[in-house]
């Protein structure tokens, strides 16, 4: 074998090895760790273990956790586990290829793993009526961004892992919540107008609450479940003998990678609201004289008096907490009285942090009333049935295509079957690398690609047969067959690629999933047909003793 052929062989084998590693998180055995509360009873732990054991999962019980092992674990199962009694948290542990490489799992859409899909739209008509003017495109865009921040804030309280919250068009927002069990409470919470308040922080009792946490709370993180949070708040309040005019709330921080809000520590606030969110008329992100990013704001005429009282000299050096939907999002220091109806908030912000804070404050100034314009939900059992049916259809179509190629093209059919297998491997690897979300239409695109993948082989084989019938040698027939077939294959696949691009550009949701699988499938099938199978025939045709092809 020539040196160039050896390099090609190494290149192809390397690609296949990398592809196999990339799809391992999708097909490999997964482990979910369910962490139990310290207060959880043995009966609760047994009930959790029994629930998953009945479903056919491998279960291992430890002192303070339950390990679940299966290839079918997904976000919906994890979110369901978090709602069980006695459970503190649940997470699917990362595989070594996810830790060491860029490997990702192919996520399942709501139609496959179960959950809830909502499309919401701000009540622009109500806002226009309140403002007494028509909203500009810039106004609508800003309101949509405010609504996104509001929704992220509210969705976190459901303990949902991997929620998808994204704009749908210019004025709507699409939300996907895997494994949500109580659609009514979700719709009720998401459809409400947000409430923003400004309250004074009591530093003395905040410090006492922090000390109580250090001495009495043994968990690594604050609980995500709202019921568990309320119970912990009650325990802290009782432990530090919190006065009747104060109440405890959690300060929330946002994870920069996931955008998820998580409770960090409790703070003691006055029950009296110092300033209401509607007392702010305008906020902007600016820079001060030292070049630091700040959030500037202006108050209403009524709000000016409230801010003057809330930031009076006696409060200098204390904090004024900004509370959105009972979550403390910021607590700036009061450096001087604000008596002019305008002020600024500084704190070493990045631009994005300041922009987020500005939107939170605007949420109080102009409450975004959200309307649900579309909703759908599906249970995980139906989703699993869909997966099973899709996989069955994929294997039936795959076996059917393979049998036809082997029967009709004999030895050449075996080569095409190998190429089809490699094509599926590369296709799944690319989808995994992209962190693709697979839906039922996506499975349909996968199946369609399997049928179309052998088209290139059929065209090539027919060209080679023509060249052999014309009296050319095996080597020349292979070279000529591939050269003559190239532009036919390229042109036919180019039109499909253009169609897939249009579907992706103008389609929504599942249609985009179909377009992505079709697009990637066409690219990988062209690569395997024109490069990998050609390499195999180049090796075969170099053997001078072969005078005839099995085709």
Secondary structure as GFF3:
##gff-version 3
##sequence-region A 1 551
A	DSSP	alpha_helix	3	27	.	.	.	ID=ss1
A	DSSP	beta_strand	30	36	.	.	.	ID=ss2
A	DSSP	alpha_helix	42	54	.	.	.	ID=ss3
A	DSSP	beta_strand	58	61	.	.	.	ID=ss4
A	DSSP	beta_strand	65	70	.	.	.	ID=ss5
A	DSSP	alpha_helix	75	82	.	.	.	ID=ss6
A	DSSP	beta_strand	87	92	.	.	.	ID=ss7
A	DSSP	alpha_helix	96	100	.	.	.	ID=ss8
A	DSSP	beta_strand	107	108	.	.	.	ID=ss9
A	DSSP	alpha_helix	110	113	.	.	.	ID=ss10
A	DSSP	beta_strand	115	122	.	.	.	ID=ss11
A	DSSP	alpha_helix	124	131	.	.	.	ID=ss12
A	DSSP	alpha_helix	137	155	.	.	.	ID=ss13
A	DSSP	three_ten_helix	156	158	.	.	.	ID=ss14
A	DSSP	beta_strand	164	168	.	.	.	ID=ss15
A	DSSP	beta_strand	172	178	.	.	.	ID=ss16
A	DSSP	alpha_helix	183	191	.	.	.	ID=ss17
A	DSSP	beta_strand	196	200	.	.	.	ID=ss18
A	DSSP	alpha_helix	203	216	.	.	.	ID=ss19
A	DSSP	alpha_helix	226	239	.	.	.	ID=ss20
A	DSSP	beta_strand	246	254	.	.	.	ID=ss21
A	DSSP	beta_strand	261	270	.	.	.	ID=ss22
A	DSSP	beta_strand	275	276	.	.	.	ID=ss23
A	DSSP	three_ten_helix	277	279	.	.	.	ID=ss24
A	DSSP	beta_strand	280	287	.	.	.	ID=ss25
A	DSSP	beta_strand	293	299	.	.	.	ID=ss26
A	DSSP	alpha_helix	301	310	.	.	.	ID=ss27
A	DSSP	three_ten_helix	313	315	.	.	.	ID=ss28
A	DSSP	beta_strand	319	324	.	.	.	ID=ss29
A	DSSP	beta_strand	327	333	.	.	.	ID=ss30
A	DSSP	beta_strand	342	349	.	.	.	ID=ss31
A	DSSP	alpha_helix	351	365	.	.	.	ID=ss32
A	DSSP	beta_strand	370	378	.	.	.	ID=ss33
A	DSSP	alpha_helix	380	409	.	.	.	ID=ss34
A	DSSP	alpha_helix	411	433	.	.	.	ID=ss35
A	DSSP	beta_strand	437	438	.	.	.	ID=ss36
A	DSSP	alpha_helix	440	453	.	.	.	ID=ss37
A	DSSP	alpha_helix	455	469	.	.	.	ID=ss38
A	DSSP	alpha_helix	474	506	.	.	.	ID=ss39
A	DSSP	alpha_helix	510	527	.	.	.	ID=ss40
A	DSSP	pi_helix	528	532	.	.	.	ID=ss41
A	DSSP	alpha_helix	533	542	.	.	.	ID=ss42
###
